Every structure is written in C-alpha cells, then in structure tokens.
Amino acid sequence: MPNLLEQLRQYSTVVADTGDLDTIRRFAPQDATTNPSLILKAVQSGQYDALLEEILHAARDHDGTLDEAIDEACDRLVVAMGGLILDQVPGRVSTEVNARLSFDTDGSLAKARRLVALYEEAGIGRERILIKLAATWEGIRAAEVLEREGIACNLTLIFSFAQARACAEAGAFLISPFVGRILDWYRKAHPEQDYVPAEEPGVQSVQAIYHYFRRLQYPTVVMGASFRNSGEILALAGCDRLTISSALLEELASSEGTVRPVLSDTGERDTRPVPLTEAEFRWQLNGDAMATEKLAEGIRGFDADQLKLEALLRERLAGGEA
C-alpha cells in the first residue's frame, strides 16, 4: 500500500517548507517555501557555504555603506538559494520580503521588484517565483499592485478570515493560513482543552476559508502551513496545497494507513460581497485577539531571524571570511 505521503499527493499538491536541498531532492515536492527563519537555518547548516562565500566576495566590492552592502547581500543570497531550490522542483519557490517592511506598501513593492529583477538577472522567470508578503493591510495592497504587474504573491501569516478574504479580493495568487500557530494560541489560552486534529481551530479555519473561496469562485490558492502534527495535514487532505516541514514529510513517508479527501468543491455558489474597506479589515482583525497577537508575533519572529542573518553576514564580511 502507498504510504501516507504518496496518498496525500492524490488530493493536494505537496510543497516543501524548507530550504534544505537534501529534503527537497528526497521528497520531490511541486514547490518549496522559504522564510527568514528557514533561510537562517539553511545558512547555519553549512550547506550553502560556497554560495555564501561568493556573495560576500561580491559584497566587499560594494560602493555603498556597510548596511547597504548587507542588504544587497541578503537579497542576492535568498535569490541564489531560491535558484538552487528551483533546480530541484518543477514549480515555484516562495521568497519573502523583509518582515520590517510589513507596514510599508511602497517599501514592499520596491523590495519585491528588486527580488524579481535579481531572479530575472539569473535567468529565472517570474512564472517560477512567489513573492511572500505578510498579510497586513499594507502587504495586501502591495500584492494587489504586484499581481497586476504579473508578479504572483504568497500572502503569509494568515490567522483570520478577514485576512484571507482581503487577500482574495486583492487577487492574490496564494495564501498561507498558519494552522499550528493558531493551535499554539488556543492551547495557551485554554490549557484544559484537548484538541483532536480535525477539531483544531487552525484546521477548521483553513476549511472555512477553502469553502468560502470555492463557493465565491475566487481563484486564490489555499495552502495550509505551519503544521504541528501529521494529523492536521491529513485533516486538510484535498486543500489546494499543503506546505510541509522536513520532519513531517519524513513521518508521512514512513507511515502506513489510508488518506481520504476531506476538502472538495461542493459546487455551491454565492455572490461575492463588496470588498472590505481598510476600516472594516482593521476592525475585524482587531476583534480577533488570536489573529492580532499571532500576526504581530510572526512579524517580530521573522524580523528577529532576519537580523540574525544580517549579523552573520556582517560578521563574516567584516572578518573577510565566509
């Protein structure tokens, strides 16, 4: 009998949530996603040392300030890593805009266009890239502009229905609702509560978003993310895409059982509402304590790892070594 991962592929597109090339080669996902935390982990693994040395060598010849050289090196590093990942997957790689631009639409646009330009400079077309942006109001507005320019976006750190709806209304290519982080919040808020995967708040959130998008015929892809256990993944079999960590890919690939589709288009249709205004979006998000807290925490966490990456590059650049 096929293992759980092989069966899951019948119902959902499997995406690797890692920058580890060995994992990507082994499990042959359609796409791969990265973020500052995964990029930092991959760099620290030593797997990209030769690439890092090459980028730092070029950065030493940069005409600007040290901060500008570090920023340029970070951009070139994530794009070069994305290129290596694309050598291993037939689809797309998600590359994230700096988290500190999460509330800066113009800054996000400039950074996204810069990343796409670097990919194109390396001979990689935009049809193979997803630009990741935090699903703040400003990030969603940036995605709306980028989509019109032919730059597909992955709106990440989705914790609320309001975020998901606003992304679809903006024409985002894909959203990443964070299943496990929602569970983390509810476990902390209600330690007495025991959740089985199918009844977890994060799983139910993704299910609600999926059915809403299909019912209103939004083309935006729903990609469940941030899983804490394989049960959550199986409870979302049939979701458009599922981005899965190395450890959970391994667990699914080594487990037997039966996977049945949970999500599918029921054929029900409804009329799309008038798009959310900024005031409505902010008010609905504000009314969801979990989403408000986890979005802010997620942005801070990605920024913290971005700062660690920058510090690592700064140290090696100043020391003249990679």
Backbone as numpy.savetxt, mean C-alpha at the origin, in Angstrom:
# Nx Ny Nz CAx CAy CAz Cx Cy Cz
-4.16 -32.38 -3.12 -5.00 -31.18 -3.12 -4.13 -29.93 -3.12
-4.48 -28.91 -3.89 -3.71 -27.67 -3.88 -3.69 -27.05 -2.48
-2.58 -26.37 -2.15 -2.52 -25.72 -0.85 -3.44 -24.49 -0.82
-3.53 -23.87 0.35 -4.47 -22.75 0.50 -4.12 -21.57 -0.40
-2.82 -21.31 -0.58 -2.42 -20.19 -1.43 -2.81 -20.44 -2.88
-2.58 -21.64 -3.35 -2.96 -21.98 -4.73 -4.46 -21.86 -4.94
-5.23 -22.29 -3.97 -6.68 -22.17 -4.08 -7.13 -20.72 -4.02
-6.50 -19.94 -3.16 -6.86 -18.52 -3.03 -6.70 -17.79 -4.35
-5.68 -18.14 -5.11 -5.43 -17.48 -6.39 -6.61 -17.65 -7.37
-7.45 -18.63 -7.15 -8.60 -18.83 -8.03 -9.64 -17.72 -7.86
-9.61 -17.06 -6.70 -10.66 -16.10 -6.37 -10.17 -14.67 -6.22
-8.91 -14.49 -5.84 -8.34 -13.15 -5.63 -6.94 -13.08 -6.23
-6.57 -11.93 -6.72 -5.20 -11.71 -7.19 -4.29 -11.55 -5.98
-3.24 -12.36 -5.93 -2.31 -12.34 -4.80 -1.19 -11.34 -5.08
-0.96 -10.48 -4.10 0.08 -9.44 -4.17 1.02 -9.66 -3.00
2.32 -9.49 -3.22 3.30 -9.66 -2.14 3.50 -8.34 -1.42
3.33 -8.36 -0.11 3.50 -7.17 0.71 4.91 -7.19 1.30
5.89 -7.01 0.43 7.29 -7.13 0.85 8.20 -6.55 -0.23
9.41 -6.22 0.19 10.44 -5.84 -0.76 11.51 -6.91 -0.87
11.26 -8.07 -0.26 12.22 -9.17 -0.26 12.14 -9.92 -1.59
13.21 -9.88 -2.35 13.20 -10.47 -3.68 13.08 -11.99 -3.65
13.67 -12.63 -2.65 13.57 -14.09 -2.56 12.12 -14.52 -2.36
11.41 -13.80 -1.49 9.99 -14.10 -1.26 9.19 -13.91 -2.54
9.45 -12.83 -3.24 8.72 -12.53 -4.47 8.98 -13.60 -5.53
10.23 -14.00 -5.67 10.56 -15.05 -6.64 9.88 -16.37 -6.27
9.85 -16.66 -5.00 9.32 -17.96 -4.56 7.81 -18.06 -4.77
7.07 -17.00 -4.43 5.62 -17.11 -4.44 4.96 -16.54 -5.69
5.75 -15.93 -6.56 5.27 -15.48 -7.87 3.94 -14.71 -7.80
3.89 -13.60 -7.06 2.66 -12.82 -7.02 2.46 -12.04 -8.32
1.26 -11.52 -8.50 0.98 -10.67 -9.66 1.66 -9.31 -9.51
1.53 -8.72 -8.34 2.08 -7.40 -8.03 2.86 -7.48 -6.73
3.49 -6.35 -6.38 4.13 -6.23 -5.07 3.89 -4.82 -4.54
3.75 -4.72 -3.23 3.58 -3.41 -2.60 4.76 -3.13 -1.69
5.13 -1.87 -1.62 6.18 -1.45 -0.70 5.68 -0.23 0.09
6.33 0.04 1.20 6.11 1.24 1.98 7.41 1.57 2.69
7.52 2.71 3.36 8.80 3.06 4.00 9.30 2.00 4.97
8.39 1.35 5.70 8.80 0.33 6.66 9.41 -0.87 5.94
8.79 -1.30 4.85 9.30 -2.45 4.10 10.59 -2.10 3.38
10.69 -0.87 2.85 11.92 -0.44 2.19 13.07 -0.44 3.19
12.84 0.11 4.38 13.87 0.15 5.41 14.33 -1.27 5.76
13.37 -2.17 5.96 13.69 -3.55 6.31 14.51 -4.21 5.21
14.13 -3.96 3.97 14.86 -4.56 2.84 16.28 -4.03 2.75
16.45 -2.73 2.96 17.79 -2.13 2.92 18.65 -2.69 4.05
18.08 -2.81 5.24 18.83 -3.32 6.39 19.21 -4.78 6.23
18.50 -5.51 5.36 18.78 -6.93 5.16 20.10 -7.17 4.43
20.60 -6.13 3.76 21.83 -6.27 2.98 21.60 -6.75 1.57
20.36 -7.05 1.24 20.02 -7.59 -0.08 20.25 -6.57 -1.19
20.21 -5.30 -0.83 20.33 -4.25 -1.84 21.62 -3.43 -1.67
22.63 -4.03 -1.06 23.86 -3.27 -0.78 24.53 -2.73 -2.05
24.60 -3.53 -3.09 25.25 -3.08 -4.33 24.48 -1.91 -4.94
23.18 -2.01 -4.90 22.34 -0.92 -5.42 22.52 0.33 -4.58
22.56 0.17 -3.27 22.73 1.30 -2.37 24.06 1.99 -2.59
25.09 1.21 -2.80 26.43 1.78 -3.03 26.43 2.62 -4.31
25.79 2.12 -5.33 25.73 2.84 -6.60 24.98 4.17 -6.45
23.89 4.16 -5.71 23.09 5.37 -5.53 23.83 6.38 -4.66
24.49 5.91 -3.61 25.25 6.82 -2.75 26.44 7.41 -3.49
27.04 6.65 -4.36 28.16 7.18 -5.16 27.68 8.35 -6.01
26.51 8.21 -6.62 25.95 9.30 -7.42 25.56 10.48 -6.55
25.06 10.20 -5.34 24.61 11.27 -4.44 25.78 12.14 -3.99
26.97 11.58 -3.91 28.13 12.36 -3.48 28.50 13.44 -4.49
28.04 13.27 -5.72 28.31 14.27 -6.75 27.17 15.28 -6.89
26.18 15.18 -6.00 25.02 16.08 -6.08 25.44 17.51 -5.78
24.93 18.45 -6.56 25.34 19.85 -6.43 24.64 20.59 -5.30
23.53 20.06 -4.80 22.74 20.76 -3.80 23.24 20.52 -2.39
22.34 20.78 -1.42 22.65 20.57 -0.02 22.63 19.08 0.31
23.12 18.76 1.51 23.11 17.36 1.95 21.67 16.85 2.04
20.77 17.67 2.56 19.36 17.25 2.66 18.77 16.96 1.28
19.11 17.79 0.32 18.62 17.58 -1.05 19.22 16.31 -1.64
20.49 16.05 -1.33 21.14 14.84 -1.83 20.50 13.60 -1.22
20.14 13.66 0.07 19.49 12.54 0.74 18.12 12.30 0.14
17.37 13.36 -0.10 16.03 13.24 -0.68 16.10 12.60 -2.07
17.06 13.05 -2.86 17.24 12.49 -4.20 17.66 11.03 -4.12
18.54 10.71 -3.17 18.99 9.33 -3.02 17.84 8.42 -2.61
16.97 8.92 -1.73 15.80 8.12 -1.32 14.90 7.84 -2.50
14.64 8.86 -3.30 13.79 8.68 -4.48 14.39 7.65 -5.43
15.67 7.81 -5.69 16.33 6.88 -6.63 16.40 5.46 -6.06
16.54 5.36 -4.75 16.60 4.04 -4.13 15.26 3.30 -4.26
14.15 3.97 -3.93 12.86 3.28 -3.99 12.49 2.93 -5.42
12.89 3.78 -6.36 12.60 3.49 -7.77 13.48 2.34 -8.26
14.74 2.34 -7.90 15.63 1.25 -8.31 15.17 -0.08 -7.70
14.75 -0.05 -6.43 14.22 -1.26 -5.80 12.93 -1.70 -6.49
12.10 -0.72 -6.84 10.88 -1.04 -7.57 11.19 -1.71 -8.90
12.25 -1.24 -9.57 12.65 -1.83 -10.84 13.08 -3.29 -10.69
13.82 -3.58 -9.62 14.24 -4.96 -9.38 13.04 -5.85 -9.06
12.10 -5.30 -8.32 10.88 -6.05 -8.01 10.10 -6.33 -9.29
10.03 -5.34 -10.18 9.29 -5.52 -11.44 9.92 -6.57 -12.35
11.21 -6.83 -12.13 11.84 -7.92 -12.89 11.27 -9.28 -12.48
10.62 -9.31 -11.31 10.14 -10.58 -10.76 8.62 -10.75 -10.83
7.89 -9.67 -11.10 6.42 -9.76 -11.14 5.93 -9.30 -12.51
4.82 -9.86 -12.99 4.29 -9.46 -14.29 3.47 -8.18 -14.24
3.05 -7.77 -13.03 2.14 -6.63 -12.90 2.81 -5.34 -12.48
2.35 -4.81 -11.38 2.77 -3.49 -10.92 3.48 -3.55 -9.57
4.23 -2.49 -9.30 4.79 -2.28 -7.97 4.23 -0.97 -7.43
3.90 -0.97 -6.14 3.44 0.26 -5.49 4.62 0.95 -4.83
4.77 2.23 -5.13 5.85 3.03 -4.56 5.24 4.23 -3.85
5.62 4.42 -2.59 4.91 5.37 -1.73 5.53 6.76 -1.75
4.66 7.75 -1.78 5.06 9.15 -1.61 5.40 9.37 -0.14
6.39 10.18 0.12 6.85 10.48 1.47 5.67 10.82 2.38
5.59 10.15 3.53 4.44 10.31 4.44 4.31 11.74 4.96
5.40 12.47 5.01 5.29 13.83 5.55 4.59 14.78 4.58
4.27 14.28 3.39 3.50 15.06 2.42 2.01 14.69 2.46
1.61 13.94 3.46 0.24 13.43 3.52 -0.83 14.52 3.57
-0.45 15.72 4.01 -1.42 16.82 4.10 -1.04 17.95 3.14
-0.29 17.61 2.10 0.21 18.60 1.14 -0.08 18.08 -0.27
-1.17 18.55 -0.85 -1.55 18.08 -2.18 -0.50 18.42 -3.22
-0.07 19.67 -3.25 0.92 20.08 -4.25 2.24 19.34 -4.07
2.66 19.18 -2.81 3.90 18.45 -2.54 3.79 16.99 -2.96
2.64 16.39 -2.73 2.42 15.00 -3.13 2.46 14.86 -4.65
1.84 15.81 -5.33 1.86 15.78 -6.80 3.28 15.89 -7.33
4.05 16.81 -6.77 5.42 16.99 -7.24 6.25 15.73 -7.01
6.10 15.13 -5.83 6.88 13.93 -5.52 6.45 12.75 -6.40
5.14 12.60 -6.59 4.64 11.52 -7.43 5.16 11.64 -8.85
5.10 12.84 -9.39 5.59 13.06 -10.76 7.09 12.80 -10.85
7.82 13.14 -9.80 9.25 12.89 -9.78 9.54 11.39 -9.79
8.80 10.64 -8.98 9.00 9.19 -8.94 8.68 8.55 -10.29
7.59 9.00 -10.92 7.22 8.46 -12.23 8.29 8.81 -13.26
8.82 10.03 -13.19 9.87 10.45 -14.13 11.11 9.58 -13.97
11.46 9.23 -12.72 12.63 8.38 -12.49 12.38 6.97 -13.02
11.17 6.47 -12.85 10.84 5.16 -13.42 10.97 5.21 -14.95
10.42 6.25 -15.55 10.46 6.36 -17.01 11.89 6.54 -17.50
12.70 7.25 -16.71 14.12 7.39 -17.04 14.81 6.03 -17.06
14.32 5.12 -16.22 14.88 3.76 -16.15 14.23 2.82 -17.15
13.36 3.36 -18.01 12.73 2.54 -19.03 11.50 1.78 -18.56
10.93 2.21 -17.43 9.75 1.55 -16.86 8.54 2.46 -17.04
7.55 2.00 -17.78 6.38 2.81 -18.05 5.44 2.93 -16.86
4.63 3.97 -16.89 3.72 4.22 -15.77 2.64 3.15 -15.65
2.45 2.35 -16.70 1.45 1.28 -16.63 1.88 0.17 -15.67
3.11 0.23 -15.19 3.61 -0.80 -14.27 3.80 -0.28 -12.85
3.31 0.95 -12.62 3.54 1.61 -11.34 2.21 1.97 -10.69
2.16 1.85 -9.38 1.09 2.45 -8.59 1.75 3.41 -7.61
1.34 4.66 -7.64 1.84 5.64 -6.68 0.97 5.56 -5.42
1.62 5.28 -4.29 0.88 5.13 -3.03 0.81 6.48 -2.32
-0.40 6.80 -1.87 -0.66 8.03 -1.14 -1.53 7.71 0.06
-1.28 8.37 1.18 -2.17 8.20 2.34 -3.54 8.77 1.98
-4.59 8.09 2.43 -5.96 8.50 2.08 -6.47 9.60 2.99
-5.70 10.68 3.05 -6.17 11.93 3.65 -6.95 12.67 2.58
-7.63 13.75 2.96 -8.33 14.54 1.94 -7.35 15.04 0.90
-6.17 15.50 1.37 -5.17 16.05 0.46 -4.59 14.96 -0.44
-4.36 13.77 0.13 -3.83 12.67 -0.68 -4.82 12.22 -1.74
-6.10 12.22 -1.38 -7.13 11.83 -2.35 -7.24 12.85 -3.48
-7.11 14.11 -3.14 -7.16 15.15 -4.18 -5.95 15.03 -5.12
-4.79 14.70 -4.55 -3.61 14.49 -5.40 -3.84 13.31 -6.34
-4.42 12.24 -5.81 -4.69 11.06 -6.64 -5.65 11.40 -7.77
-6.63 12.24 -7.50 -7.61 12.62 -8.52 -6.91 13.29 -9.71
-5.94 14.15 -9.42 -5.18 14.82 -10.48 -4.29 13.82 -11.21
-3.58 12.99 -10.45 -2.65 12.03 -11.05 -3.37 11.03 -11.95
-4.54 10.59 -11.53 -5.30 9.65 -12.36 -5.65 10.27 -13.71
-5.96 11.56 -13.71 -6.26 12.24 -14.98 -5.02 12.34 -15.86
-3.84 12.28 -15.25 -2.58 12.34 -15.99 -2.10 10.96 -16.42
-2.91 9.94 -16.15 -2.51 8.58 -16.51 -1.58 7.92 -15.52
-1.55 8.44 -14.30 -0.72 7.86 -13.24 -1.64 7.17 -12.24
-1.64 5.85 -12.24 -2.54 5.10 -11.36 -2.06 5.16 -9.92
-3.03 5.22 -8.99 -2.71 5.41 -7.58 -3.27 4.31 -6.70
-2.53 4.05 -5.63 -2.93 3.14 -4.56 -3.11 4.01 -3.32
-4.37 4.19 -2.91 -4.65 4.98 -1.70 -4.58 4.05 -0.50
-3.65 4.35 0.39 -3.33 3.45 1.49 -3.80 4.03 2.83
-3.61 3.24 3.88 -4.06 3.63 5.23 -5.56 3.92 5.24
-6.32 3.00 4.63 -7.78 3.11 4.62 -8.33 2.42 5.86
-9.02 3.19 6.70 -9.61 2.64 7.91 -11.11 2.91 8.02
-11.64 3.73 7.14 -13.05 4.11 7.27 -13.76 4.03 5.93
-15.07 3.89 5.99 -15.89 3.88 4.78 -15.79 5.22 4.08
-15.73 6.33 4.84 -15.65 7.66 4.23 -14.41 7.78 3.36
-13.27 7.27 3.83 -12.05 7.29 3.03 -12.23 6.50 1.74
-12.76 5.29 1.88 -12.94 4.43 0.71 -13.87 5.08 -0.31
-14.99 5.60 0.16 -15.95 6.23 -0.74 -15.32 7.42 -1.46
-14.61 8.27 -0.72 -13.99 9.45 -1.34 -12.96 9.05 -2.39
-12.23 7.97 -2.14 -11.24 7.48 -3.11 -11.92 7.03 -4.40
-13.01 6.29 -4.27 -13.74 5.82 -5.46 -14.30 7.01 -6.23
-14.83 7.99 -5.51 -15.40 9.17 -6.16 -14.33 9.99 -6.87
-13.09 9.89 -6.40 -11.98 10.61 -7.03 -11.39 9.84 -8.21
-11.86 8.60 -8.43 -11.36 7.81 -9.54 -10.06 7.09 -9.26
-9.77 6.81 -7.98 -8.53 6.10 -7.64 -8.53 4.71 -8.26
-7.38 4.29 -8.74 -7.26 2.96 -9.33 -7.48 1.87 -8.29
-6.91 2.06 -7.08 -6.91 1.00 -6.09 -6.88 1.58 -4.69
-7.53 0.90 -3.74 -7.42 1.28 -2.33 -6.94 0.10 -1.51
-6.28 0.40 -0.40 -5.76 -0.63 0.50 -6.35 -0.47 1.90
-7.48 -1.11 2.18 -8.03 -1.08 3.55 -7.17 -1.96 4.45
-6.86 -1.45 5.64 -5.94 -2.12 6.56 -6.70 -2.97 7.58
-6.79 -4.24 7.32 -7.59 -5.16 8.13 -7.03 -5.33 9.54
-5.76 -5.71 9.63 -5.17 -6.03 10.92 -5.05 -4.85 11.86
-4.77 -3.69 11.32 -4.63 -2.53 12.20 -5.97 -2.12 12.81
-7.04 -2.36 12.07 -8.38 -2.13 12.64 -8.60 -3.09 13.80
-8.24 -4.36 13.61 -8.37 -5.33 14.70 -7.53 -4.91 15.90
-6.33 -4.41 15.67 -5.46 -3.97 16.78 -6.19 -2.96 17.65
-6.85 -1.99 17.02 -7.54 -0.94 17.76 -8.67 -1.53 18.59
-9.46 -2.40 18.00 -10.60 -2.97 18.72 -10.16 -3.90 19.84
-9.06 -4.61 19.63 -8.55 -5.46 20.71 -8.08 -4.63 21.90
-7.47 -3.49 21.61 -7.01 -2.61 22.69 -8.19 -1.95 23.38
-9.21 -1.55 22.60 -10.38 -0.88 23.18 -11.29 -1.85 23.91
-11.33 -3.11 23.45 -12.23 -4.11 24.04 -11.46 -5.42 24.28
-10.54 -5.41 25.25 -9.69 -6.59 25.47 -10.49 -7.83 25.87
-11.70 -7.64 26.35 -12.52 -8.78 26.75 -13.16 -9.49 25.56
-13.15 -8.84 24.41 -13.82 -9.37 23.23 -12.91 -10.34 22.47
-13.45 -11.47 22.06 -12.71 -12.44 21.27 -13.30 -12.44 19.86
-12.46 -12.22 18.86 -12.94 -12.12 17.48 -12.49 -13.33 16.66
-13.43 -13.97 15.98 -13.05 -14.95 14.97 -12.86 -14.17 13.67
-12.00 -14.66 12.77 -11.66 -13.87 11.59 -12.85 -13.31 10.81
-13.86 -14.12 10.56 -14.99 -13.67 9.75 -15.78 -12.54 10.41
-15.63 -12.41 11.74 -16.39 -11.39 12.47 -15.53 -10.22 12.90
-14.28 -10.21 12.47 -13.40 -9.10 12.83 -13.88 -7.79 12.19
-13.78 -6.68 12.91 -14.21 -5.40 12.35 -13.49 -5.04 11.05
-12.21 -5.37 10.94 -11.47 -5.05 9.72 -11.94 -5.86 8.53
-12.21 -7.12 8.75 -12.73 -7.98 7.69 -14.10 -7.48 7.23
-14.96 -7.16 8.18 -16.30 -6.69 7.84 -16.26 -5.34 7.14
-15.27 -4.51 7.49 -15.11 -3.21 6.82 -14.79 -3.41 5.34
-13.86 -4.32 5.05 -13.48 -4.57 3.65 -14.66 -5.16 2.89
-15.39 -6.05 3.52 -16.55 -6.65 2.86 -17.58 -5.57 2.50
-17.82 -4.65 3.42 -18.80 -3.57 3.17 -18.34 -2.67 2.03
-17.05 -2.34 2.02 -16.51 -1.49 0.95 -16.61 -2.20 -0.40
-16.24 -3.47 -0.42 -16.29 -4.25 -1.67 -17.71 -4.26 -2.25
-18.67 -4.58 -1.42 -20.05 -4.67 -1.92 -20.58 -3.29 -2.36
-20.18 -2.25 -1.65 -20.60 -0.89 -2.04 -20.04 -0.53 -3.40
-18.75 -0.80 -3.61 -18.12 -0.48 -4.89 -18.77 -1.26 -6.04
-19.05 -2.54 -5.81 -19.65 -3.33 -6.88 -21.09 -2.88 -7.14
-21.83 -2.58 -6.07 -23.23 -2.19 -6.24 -23.37 -0.89 -7.01
-22.43 0.04 -6.76 -22.47 1.33 -7.44 -21.56 1.35 -8.67
-20.96 0.21 -8.98 -20.14 0.02 -10.18 -18.96 0.99 -10.27
-18.33 1.21 -9.11 -17.05 1.94 -9.12 -15.96 0.97 -9.59
-15.10 1.36 -10.51 -14.06 0.45 -10.98 -12.88 0.32 -10.03
-12.83 1.14 -8.99 -11.71 1.13 -8.04 -11.50 -0.27 -7.47
-10.27 -0.73 -7.53 -9.90 -2.06 -7.04 -9.79 -2.03 -5.51
-10.36 -3.05 -4.87 -10.26 -3.19 -3.42 -9.18 -4.23 -3.12
-8.16 -3.82 -2.39 -7.06 -4.73 -2.04 -6.90 -4.78 -0.53
-7.39 -5.85 0.09 -7.21 -6.02 1.52 -5.73 -6.06 1.88
-5.37 -5.43 3.00 -3.97 -5.31 3.39 -3.83 -5.41 4.91
-2.60 -5.50 5.37 -2.28 -5.47 6.80 -2.98 -6.59 7.56
-2.67 -7.83 7.20 -3.31 -8.97 7.83 -2.53 -9.44 9.05
-3.26 -9.86 10.07 -2.64 -10.39 11.28 -2.62 -11.92 11.30
-3.49 -12.55 10.52 -3.55 -14.01 10.49 -4.14 -14.46 9.17
-3.92 -15.72 8.84 -4.40 -16.24 7.56 -5.91 -16.35 7.52
-6.55 -16.47 8.68 -8.00 -16.54 8.72 -8.65 -15.29 8.15
-8.05 -14.13 8.39 -8.57 -12.88 7.83 -8.51 -12.92 6.31
-7.43 -13.45 5.79 -7.25 -13.53 4.33 -8.31 -14.42 3.72
-8.50 -15.59 4.31 -9.47 -16.54 3.76 -10.90 -16.02 3.89
-11.13 -15.17 4.91 -12.46 -14.57 5.09 -12.75 -13.51 4.04
-11.71 -13.15 3.25 -11.88 -12.16 2.18 -11.59 -12.77 0.81
-11.60 -14.08 0.72 -11.41 -14.73 -0.59 -12.47 -14.23 -1.55
-12.03 -13.78 -2.72 -12.93 -13.19 -3.69 -12.76 -11.68 -3.78
-12.12 -11.08 -2.77 -11.78 -9.65 -2.87 -10.87 -9.46 -4.08
-10.93 -8.29 -4.71 -10.19 -8.07 -5.95 -8.73 -8.49 -5.83
-8.06 -7.94 -4.81 -6.66 -8.27 -4.58 -6.43 -8.37 -3.08
-5.42 -9.14 -2.70 -5.03 -9.28 -1.31 -3.51 -9.18 -1.25
-2.99 -8.21 -0.51 -1.54 -8.06 -0.40 -1.09 -8.71 0.91
-0.18 -9.67 0.80 0.10 -10.61 1.88 1.59 -10.60 2.22
1.90 -10.59 3.50 3.28 -10.57 3.97 3.98 -11.89 3.68
5.31 -11.87 3.78 6.10 -13.08 3.53 5.69 -14.23 4.44
5.51 -13.93 5.74 5.19 -14.98 6.70 3.84 -15.63 6.40
2.86 -14.83 6.03 1.53 -15.38 5.76 1.47 -16.07 4.40
2.26 -15.61 3.43 2.36 -16.36 2.18 2.92 -17.75 2.45
3.94 -17.81 3.30 4.53 -19.09 3.67 3.52 -19.98 4.37
2.76 -19.41 5.30 1.77 -20.19 6.02 0.69 -20.74 5.09
0.20 -19.92 4.20 -0.84 -20.36 3.26 -0.31 -21.44 2.32
0.93 -21.25 1.88 1.52 -22.20 0.93 1.80 -23.56 1.56
1.95 -23.59 2.88 2.27 -24.85 3.56 1.06 -25.45 4.28
-0.13 -24.88 4.02 -1.33 -25.35 4.72 -2.31 -26.00 3.75
-2.97 -27.02 4.23 -3.99 -27.70 3.45 -5.38 -27.32 3.97
-6.38 -27.54 3.15 -7.74 -27.19 3.52 -8.50 -26.81 2.27
-9.65 -26.20 2.48 -10.48 -25.79 1.36 -10.76 -24.31 1.44
-10.53 -23.60 0.34 -10.83 -22.18 0.26 -12.11 -22.01 -0.55
-13.04 -21.29 0.02 -14.29 -21.01 -0.69 -14.43 -19.51 -0.87
-14.98 -19.07 -2.00 -15.15 -17.63 -2.22 -16.16 -17.05 -1.23
-15.78 -15.93 -0.64 -16.66 -15.24 0.31 -17.28 -14.01 -0.35
-16.48 -13.30 -1.13 -16.94 -12.08 -1.78 -17.16 -12.30 -3.27
-18.25 -11.80 -3.77 -18.53 -11.84 -5.20 -19.54 -10.75 -5.51
-19.60 -10.37 -6.77 -20.57 -9.35 -7.21 -21.96 -9.99 -7.22
-22.85 -9.47 -6.39 -24.20 -10.03 -6.29 -25.10 -9.62 -7.45
-24.65 -8.63 -8.23 -25.47 -8.14 -9.34 -26.42 -7.02 -8.94
-26.50 -6.73 -7.65 -27.35 -5.63 -7.21 -26.73 -4.30 -7.64
-27.57 -3.35 -8.02 -27.08 -2.05 -8.48 -27.84 -0.93 -7.79
-27.16 0.19 -7.62 -27.77 1.35 -6.98 -27.23 2.61 -7.64
-27.85 3.73 -7.38 -27.44 5.01 -7.95 -26.35 5.65 -7.10
-25.32 6.14 -7.73 -24.24 6.78 -6.99 -24.73 8.08 -6.36
-24.33 8.35 -5.11 -24.70 9.61 -4.47 -23.82 10.76 -4.96
-24.19 11.95 -4.60 -23.34 13.12 -4.88 -22.03 12.93 -4.11
-20.88 13.20 -4.74 -19.61 13.00 -4.04 -19.52 13.76 -2.72
-18.79 13.18 -1.80 -18.57 13.82 -0.51 -17.86 15.16 -0.68
-18.30 16.15 0.08 -17.56 17.41 0.14 -16.43 17.25 1.14
-15.51 18.20 1.14 -14.42 18.15 2.11 -14.97 18.18 3.53
-15.96 19.05 3.79 -16.52 19.14 5.14 -17.17 17.82 5.56
-17.90 17.18 4.63 -18.54 15.90 4.95 -17.51 14.82 5.21
-16.48 14.79 4.38 -15.42 13.81 4.56 -14.76 13.97 5.93
-14.38 15.18 6.26 -13.67 15.41 7.52 -14.58 15.12 8.71
-15.85 15.45 8.60 -16.77 15.22 9.70 -16.99 13.72 9.91
-17.17 12.98 8.83 -17.38 11.54 8.96 -16.13 10.84 9.50
-14.97 11.26 9.03 -13.72 10.69 9.53 -13.54 11.03 11.00
-13.84 12.27 11.37 -13.72 12.71 12.75 -14.63 11.90 13.67
-15.78 11.48 13.16 -16.72 10.71 13.96 -16.31 9.27 14.19
-15.26 8.82 13.52 -14.77 7.45 13.65 -13.45 7.48 14.40
-13.52 7.23 15.71 -12.32 7.35 16.54 -11.23 6.40 16.09
-11.62 5.17 15.76 -10.63 4.18 15.32 -9.90 4.67 14.08
-10.66 5.10 13.06 -10.05 5.52 11.81 -9.17 6.75 12.00
-9.64 7.69 12.79 -8.87 8.91 13.03 -7.53 8.58 13.68
-7.59 7.73 14.70 -6.37 7.40 15.44 -5.42 6.55 14.61
-5.95 5.56 13.89 -5.08 4.67 13.14 -4.48 5.36 11.91
-5.23 6.26 11.30 -4.67 7.02 10.16 -3.50 7.86 10.63
-3.69 8.60 11.72 -2.61 9.45 12.24 -1.41 8.59 12.66
-1.69 7.49 13.34 -0.62 6.59 13.78 0.13 6.00 12.60
-0.60 5.63 11.55 0.04 5.06 10.37 0.96 6.05 9.67
0.51 7.29 9.55 1.34 8.33 8.93 2.59 8.56 9.76
2.42 8.64 11.07 3.59 8.85 11.95 4.56 7.68 11.84
4.03 6.46 11.78 4.89 5.30 11.70 5.69 5.24 10.41
5.03 5.54 9.29 5.75 5.56 8.01 6.80 6.67 7.99
6.46 7.81 8.59 7.43 8.91 8.63 8.63 8.53 9.50
8.38 7.85 10.61 9.48 7.43 11.49 10.45 6.51 10.74
9.91 5.58 9.95 10.79 4.68 9.20 11.46 5.40 8.03
10.78 6.38 7.46 11.42 7.19 6.42 12.61 7.96 7.00
12.43 8.49 8.21 13.52 9.21 8.87 14.69 8.28 9.18
14.40 7.04 9.57 15.46 6.06 9.83 16.22 5.75 8.55
15.48 5.63 7.44 16.13 5.37 6.16 17.02 6.54 5.78
16.51 7.75 5.94 17.29 8.94 5.62 18.53 9.03 6.50
18.40 8.68 7.79 19.55 8.72 8.70 20.60 7.69 8.28
20.14 6.53 7.85 21.06 5.49 7.38 21.83 5.98 6.16
21.12 6.59 5.21 21.77 7.11 4.01 22.72 8.26 4.36
22.28 9.11 5.27 23.11 10.25 5.67 24.42 9.78 6.29
24.31 8.77 7.15 25.50 8.23 7.83 26.47 7.62 6.82
25.94 6.84 5.91 26.82 6.19 4.93 27.37 7.18 3.92
26.56 8.19 3.59 27.03 9.20 2.68 28.16 10.01 3.29
27.95 10.40 4.55 28.97 11.19 5.24 30.24 10.38 5.49
30.05 9.06 5.70 31.20 8.20 5.98 31.92 7.73 4.73
31.34 8.04 3.57 31.98 7.66 2.32 31.95 6.18 2.04
30.94 5.49 2.67 30.85 4.06 2.43 29.39 3.68 2.25
29.16 2.56 1.66 27.82 2.01 1.50 27.71 0.71 2.24
